[in-house]
Amino acid sequence: MLLLVLSLGGFAALSVVQRAPMADLLVYRAEGAAAAHGGDLYGFTVTEWRLPATYPPFAALLFVPAAWLPVPVLKAVSLAGNALLLASLVALSSRLASRPLSPARLCTATAAALWLEPVFQTLLFGQVNLAVVCLTLWDLTRPPGARARGLALGLAAGVKLTPVLFVVYLLLRGRRRQAATAAAGLAATVLLGFLLLPAASADFWTRRLYETGRVGKAWIVDNQSLRGLLARALHDPAPGLAWALPAAAVAVAGLALAGRARRESHGVLLTAFTALLVCPVSWTHHWVWCVPLLAVLLAEGRTRTAVLVALVFTARTMWLVPHEGVLDLELSWWQQPLAAAYALVAFLLPLGPISSCDSMINRCPILPTERTGKPHAVPDPSDP
């Protein structure tokens, strides 16, 4: 507990010294105000970086309470809430790895996880990544037969669309009821948005969703997706088909591996990292899935690999290369791996789609399957 208090205190002190603006949190606050007062949800920008709203209208409805609080209070609430969510993510990660933690080890692991770059950036920006991942992981690790299993996943996808890929994963695993519940949950968030914010919903689902440039420049080192990797490698800010075709192949191969994985933990991680790779923009703070990855590696006794992965997610190598202005597009060949460290981890573990070959899966040093038979989808016992 003392280590956790010291870790959180150190982070809070560093935030005060650096005057952390929690820019994303201010966007959420503005979204909540727009939703509450009938403003143009996708027409404003806030902060010195002129950040716009990028989430579905359902998220803006959830952000309404943020508009009621003064900014200093909101920042304190965000920091405390994200700290609790990080502890929840560590606990859920241990459940995914089938290795429950004692309270003392939970506090120690939470204190250490705080300094992983994706987690650190999530707290620094006041992001909602931890909440989305906790909802998703809680739902995916619930016992078979649990009521409304899939609903939390659908709600998470209603806030940020990335978890939608897990619906496909559930179908591949034969868990049709959970997949249908998740799809219904997502549909409910869309319907609620249309009922309460009809103009904003029409604007988002017919226009804003496809304006990936609203999120930010996809070629900067902040973006650790396949699109960012290829844009920088090709020195092309808009790689087009040079990104779209590989991304489609990665999605198919990654989901195929996830659907065939013997262990549930492997399937979940494969799906998560596939989603991060194929998404047009996956900022470094989106990669908080490194926490369950490390939990699974440690639970399987792969300590040296876990240490190496932890080093990658704390080294912040993408910030060591030139990245001001258009310098991101002028990186030399030896700087490219440093600028795409997270994406490369997803491929090299392999927790990204490398091959759909069964022999490759069996030889995989990180995600082994039992060698007594062909991997297959595991049906949900609660499904008819």
C-alpha positions, 0 to 999 in steps of 0.5 A, a space after each residue: 500500500 505504501 508503494 502505491 501511495 508513493 507512486 500516486 503521490 509522485 505522479 500527482 506531484 509531477 502533474 502539478 510541476 508540469 501543469 498537466 492540462 488534461 486536455 482530453 478531459 477538457 474536451 469531454 467537459 465541453 462535450 458534456 456541456 454541448 449535450 446539456 445545452 444543445 450546442 453543436 457537438 462537433 462544431 467546437 474546438 477547445 484548448 490551445 491545440 484546438 481539439 474537437 469532439 471525436 466520440 459518438 453522441 452517447 459518450 457526450 451524454 455520459 460526459 454531462 456531469 463533467 460540465 457541472 464541476 469546476 476544472 480543478 475539481 474535475 481534474 482531481 476526480 479524474 485522477 482519483 477515478 483513473 487510479 481506481 480504474 487502474 487497480 480494477 484493470 490489474 485485478 481483471 488482468 489477473 482474472 484473465 490470466 487465472 492468477 488472482 492477486 492478494 491485496 498486497 500484490 494488487 497494490 504493488 502491481 498497480 503502483 508499477 503499472 502506473 508508470 507504463 507509458 500508455 497508463 501514464 499518458 491516460 492519466 496525464 490526458 484525463 482519458 477514458 481508456 481505462 474505463 473502456 478496457 475495464 468494461 470490455 475485460 470485465 464482460 469477457 471474463 465473466 463466467 458462462 451463464 452470467 446474466 446480460 453477458 455482452 452488455 458491458 462490451 456493447 456499452 464500451 463500444 458505444 463510447 469508443 468504437 474499437 471494442 466492436 472487433 470483440 463482437 466478431 471474436 465472440 462469434 468466432 468462439 461460438 458465443 453467439 448469445 454474448 455477441 448478440 447482447 453486445 451488438 444490442 447494447 451498442 445499438 441501444 447506445 446509438 438509438 439513445 443518441 438519436 433520441 436525445 441528440 438527433 442532429 449530432 447523431 446524424 452528423 456523427 454517423 453520416 459524416 464525422 465518423 469517417 473524418 479520421 483527420 479530426 482525431 489528429 495527424 495519423 502519421 505522427 509518432 503518437 500513432 502506433 497503429 499500422 497506418 502510422 507505421 506505414 505512413 512513416 516508413 513510406 514517408 507518405 502522410 496518406 498511404 491509402 491502399 498501401 495501408 488499407 490492404 495490409 490492414 484488412 489482411 491483419 484484421 482477418 489473420 488476427 481474428 482467425 488466430 484469436 478464434 482458434 486460440 486454445 486459451 481465452 486469454 490469448 484470444 482476448 489479447 490477440 483481438 485487442 492488439 489486432 484492433 489497435 493495429 488496424 484502427 486508423 489511429 491508435 495513440 500511445 495511450 490507447 495501448 493500456 492493453 499492455 497491462 493484461 498482456 503483462 499479467 498473462 506473460 507473468 502468469 505463464 512464467 515468461 518472466 524475461 519476456 514480461 520484463 522486455 515487454 515492460 521495458 518497451 512500454 516504459 522506454 518511450 522510444 517514440 519520443 526520442 526520435 525527431 517528431 516536431 513538425 513534419 520530422 515524423 515523416 523524415 525518419 531514417 531506417 534505424 529510427 523507424 522501429 523506435 517510432 513504432 515500438 508498440 506496433 512491432 511488439 504486437 507483431 513480434 510476440 506474436 500478439 499480432 497476426 503473423 500467420 494463420 498456420 497451426 504450426 506457427 501457433 504451436 511454435 509461438 514462444 508467447 502464446 502457446 496452445 496445447 499440442 494435443 489437437 487442432 485449435 478450435 472455437 470454444 462454444 458458450 455453454 449458455 448458448 443453445 
